[in-house]
């Protein structure tokens, strides 16, 4: 496989079996006495990052699968150390509460890569269309709360001002693409500002920041939190609101009704409130709405989602109590 990414010229080495074996043996204890059996690129965003799956086999014939995370602007030592801290602080494979993170196994600075064990299972998204889809909802709320209580010391923060700044950056792009909606989108931005200004911000803690069903892997009774790259200090309601908004957007596209997974949302929210207190309820609702507003722009980026952009627009107006002029 040949890569034409000038910002990550070493990627060809990262998929060359000989070079992989050499680097792994020198950097990863887990790869000692292992043969590299297969390499597969899972995701590659030119000039930004790459996700590579490595399949190893040891002398006993056991297969070990690792996921290498590459970042163009340099090795993400922080994310590796964070995951290592969590793994060693109650998020290991043997945690009695069934909530874990994948095991971090090492860093290869030469390739700007850190690696973790691949975990088996399916994403929470893949379960949403099944009849028993609501079963993980309670555990997902418990997982978010456990992360919030993990005494993480993040290097960055995400406040309401950041949430609103993102909207003011993204929604004008939608106005350019759909000028016929400009006045509606301007009212949505103004109402979002009002909502943000009236949402209390508690003492921040470590949050996932990108918490939605694809970031949760379910393996029977065990749940894994993945992709903690955006972890930061923020309002715990950000994670729950973000998750619920993704459920509603998914429901809108998949079932034609944003409330199709209402029972899932109710179980998730109820359990989180049981763990944290009613004080977070208004903020959860606010961040749910603001995430849906962000999804207006996200929907324009994918051909298969564009037919639902106006439906999202309508939903956001409804959530923000905006009365349209006929």
C-alpha positions in Angstrom: 0.0 0.0 0.0 1.4 3.4 -1.0 0.6 6.6 0.8 0.8 10.1 -0.8 0.6 12.1 2.4 3.4 14.6 2.6 2.7 15.3 6.3 3.0 11.7 7.3 5.7 10.2 4.9 6.5 7.4 7.3 3.0 5.7 6.8 4.4 3.4 4.1 6.9 2.1 6.7 4.0 1.7 9.2 2.3 -0.9 6.9 5.5 -2.6 5.6 5.6 -6.0 7.4 9.4 -6.0 7.8 9.6 -2.4 9.2 6.6 -3.1 11.4 8.3 -6.1 13.0 11.5 -4.2 13.6 9.8 -1.2 15.2 7.4 -3.3 17.2 10.2 -5.5 18.7 12.1 -2.4 19.6 9.3 -0.4 21.1 6.5 -2.8 22.3 7.0 -5.4 25.0 3.7 -7.1 23.9 5.2 -7.7 20.4 8.3 -9.6 21.6 8.4 -13.1 20.0 5.5 -12.2 17.7 5.1 -12.4 14.0 3.2 -9.7 12.1 0.5 -11.5 10.2 -1.5 -8.7 8.7 -1.7 -4.9 8.5 -4.9 -3.0 7.6 -5.6 0.7 7.3 -8.9 1.4 9.0 -9.1 5.2 8.5 -6.9 7.8 6.9 -7.6 11.5 6.9 -5.0 13.1 4.6 -2.7 15.4 6.4 -4.4 14.8 9.8 -4.5 11.3 11.2 -4.5 7.6 10.4 -5.8 4.5 12.2 -4.0 1.2 11.5 -4.9 -2.3 12.6 -2.0 -4.8 13.2 -2.6 -8.5 13.6 0.2 -10.3 15.4 0.6 -14.0 16.3 2.8 -15.3 19.1 4.7 -18.5 19.5 1.7 -20.2 21.1 -0.4 -19.3 18.1 -2.4 -16.7 20.0 -3.6 -13.7 17.9 -3.0 -10.2 19.3 -4.7 -7.3 17.5 -3.5 -3.8 18.0 -4.8 -0.5 16.9 -2.2 2.2 16.0 -3.3 5.8 16.2 -1.2 8.2 14.1 -1.4 12.0 14.3 0.2 14.3 11.7 1.1 17.1 14.1 3.0 14.8 16.3 2.7 11.8 18.7 -0.3 12.2 21.0 1.5 11.4 24.2 -1.3 13.0 26.2 -4.0 10.7 25.0 -1.7 7.7 25.6 -0.9 8.7 29.2 -4.6 9.5 29.8 -5.7 6.0 28.7 -2.9 4.4 30.7 -4.0 6.3 33.8 -7.6 5.2 33.3 -6.6 1.6 32.6 -4.6 1.5 35.9 -7.3 3.4 37.8 -10.3 1.0 37.6 -10.9 0.9 33.9 -9.1 -2.3 33.2 -10.5 -5.5 31.6 -11.3 -6.9 35.1 -13.2 -3.9 36.5 -16.1 -5.2 38.5 -18.5 -2.6 37.2 -18.0 -3.8 33.6 -16.7 -0.4 32.4 -13.3 -0.3 30.8 -11.1 1.4 28.2 -8.9 -0.5 25.7 -5.5 -1.5 27.1 -2.8 1.0 25.9 0.4 -1.0 25.0 3.0 1.5 23.9 4.3 4.3 21.7 6.3 4.4 18.5 7.6 8.0 18.3 9.2 7.4 14.9 5.8 7.0 13.4 4.0 9.5 15.7 1.9 6.6 16.8 0.6 5.1 20.0 -1.1 1.8 20.2 -3.9 0.0 22.1 -5.3 -3.5 22.1 -8.4 -3.9 19.9 -11.5 -4.8 21.9 -14.1 -7.2 20.6 -17.7 -6.2 20.4 -20.1 -3.8 18.6 -20.6 -0.1 18.9 -23.7 1.1 20.7 -24.8 2.6 17.3 -25.0 -0.9 15.8 -27.4 -2.0 18.6 -29.8 0.9 18.2 -32.0 -0.8 15.5 -32.3 -4.0 17.5 -35.3 -4.8 19.8 -33.1 -4.9 22.8 -31.3 -1.6 22.0 -32.2 0.0 25.3 -30.3 -2.5 27.4 -26.9 -0.7 27.4 -28.5 2.7 28.2 -28.1 2.5 32.0 -24.5 1.2 31.8 -23.6 4.0 29.4 -24.8 6.6 31.9 -22.8 4.9 34.6 -19.7 4.9 32.3 -20.0 8.6 31.7 -20.3 9.3 35.4 -17.4 7.0 36.2 -15.2 8.9 33.7 -16.4 12.2 35.3 -15.3 10.9 38.7 -11.9 9.6 37.6 -9.9 12.7 38.8 -8.5 13.3 35.3 -6.4 16.4 35.1 -7.1 17.6 31.5 -4.7 20.0 29.7 -7.6 21.9 28.1 -11.2 23.0 28.8 -14.5 23.3 27.0 -16.9 25.8 28.3 -20.3 27.1 27.1 -18.5 29.9 25.3 -16.6 27.3 23.3 -19.8 25.5 22.4 -21.3 28.7 21.1 -18.2 29.8 19.3 -18.3 26.5 17.3 -21.9 27.3 16.3 -20.9 30.8 15.2 -18.2 29.3 13.1 -20.2 26.5 11.5 -23.7 27.9 11.0 -22.6 30.7 8.7 -21.2 28.0 6.4 -24.7 26.6 6.1 -26.0 30.1 5.3 -23.6 30.3 2.4 -24.7 27.0 1.1 -28.4 27.6 1.7 -29.0 31.4 1.5 -32.8 30.8 1.6 -32.4 29.7 5.2 -30.3 32.7 6.4 -32.9 34.4 8.5 -34.0 31.2 10.1 -30.4 30.2 10.9 -29.7 33.7 12.3 -32.7 33.3 14.7 -31.4 29.9 15.7 -27.9 31.3 16.5 -29.5 34.2 18.5 -31.7 31.7 20.5 -28.7 29.4 21.0 -26.8 32.4 22.6 -29.7 33.1 24.9 -29.9 29.4 25.9 -26.2 29.3 26.6 -26.3 32.5 28.7 -29.0 31.0 30.9 -27.4 27.6 31.4 -25.5 27.3 34.7 -22.0 25.9 34.6 -21.0 23.8 37.5 -17.4 23.1 38.6 -15.8 21.4 35.6 -14.4 17.9 35.7 -12.8 15.6 33.1 -15.3 14.8 30.3 -15.1 12.8 27.1 -16.2 15.8 25.0 -17.1 13.6 22.0 -19.4 11.2 23.7 -21.9 9.5 21.3 -22.9 5.8 20.4 -20.0 5.2 18.1 -17.6 5.9 21.0 -19.0 3.0 23.1 -18.2 -0.6 22.3 -20.4 -3.3 23.9 -19.1 -6.8 24.5 -21.8 -8.8 26.3 -21.9 -7.2 29.8 -18.8 -5.1 29.4 -18.6 -1.6 28.0 -15.5 0.1 26.6 -15.1 3.8 26.2 -13.0 4.7 23.1 -11.5 7.7 21.4 -10.7 9.9 24.4 -8.6 12.2 22.2 -10.8 15.3 23.0 -11.0 14.6 26.7 -11.0 18.0 28.6 -12.4 19.8 31.6 -16.0 20.7 31.2 -19.6 20.4 32.3 -20.6 16.7 32.7 -23.9 17.6 31.0 -21.9 18.1 27.7 -21.4 14.3 27.4 -25.0 13.3 28.1 -26.5 16.1 26.0 -24.1 15.2 23.1 -25.1 11.5 23.4 -28.8 12.2 23.4 -28.6 14.7 20.5 -26.8 12.0 18.4 -29.6 9.5 19.3 -32.2 12.0 18.1 -30.3 12.8 14.9 -29.9 9.1 14.2 -33.6 8.5 14.9 -34.6 11.3 12.5 -32.5 9.8 9.7 -33.3 6.1 10.4 -36.9 6.1 11.7 -38.1 9.5 10.4 -39.0 10.4 14.0 -36.5 12.1 16.4 -38.3 10.6 19.4 -38.1 7.0 18.2 -35.5 6.2 20.9 -37.2 8.2 23.6 -37.2 5.2 26.0 -33.4 4.9 25.6 -33.0 8.6 26.3 -35.2 8.4 29.4 -33.3 5.5 30.9 -29.9 7.2 30.1 -30.9 10.5 31.6 -32.7 9.0 34.6 -29.7 6.9 35.6 -27.3 9.8 35.2 -29.5 12.1 37.3 -29.7 9.4 39.9 -25.9 9.4 40.1 -25.4 13.2 40.0 -28.5 15.0 41.1 -31.3 17.0 39.4 -29.1 20.1 39.1 -27.7 18.8 35.8 -31.1 18.3 34.1 -31.4 21.8 32.6 -27.9 21.7 31.3 -28.4 18.3 29.7 -31.4 19.7 27.8 -29.4 22.8 26.8 -26.4 20.8 25.5 -28.8 18.4 23.7 -30.3 21.3 21.8 -27.0 23.0 21.0 -25.5 19.7 19.7 -28.6 19.4 17.4 -27.8 22.9 16.1 -24.3 21.8 15.4 -25.7 18.8 13.5 -27.3 21.2 11.0 -23.8 21.9 9.7 -22.6 18.3 10.0 -25.6 17.1 7.9 -24.4 19.3 5.0 -21.0 17.5 4.9 -22.4 14.1 3.9 -24.4 13.4 0.8 -26.6 10.8 2.5 -27.4 13.3 5.3 -28.3 16.3 3.3 -31.9 15.3 2.7 -32.4 15.7 6.5 -30.8 19.1 6.9 -34.2 20.9 6.8 -35.7 18.4 9.2 -32.9 19.2 11.7 -33.5 22.9 11.1 -37.2 22.4 12.0 -36.3 20.4 15.0 -33.9 23.0 16.3 -36.5 25.7 15.9 -38.9 23.6 17.8 -36.5 22.9 20.7 -35.5 26.6 20.9 -39.2 27.7 20.8 -38.7 29.8 17.7 -42.0 30.8 16.0 -41.6 30.9 12.3 -43.2 33.7 10.3 -45.4 32.1 7.6 
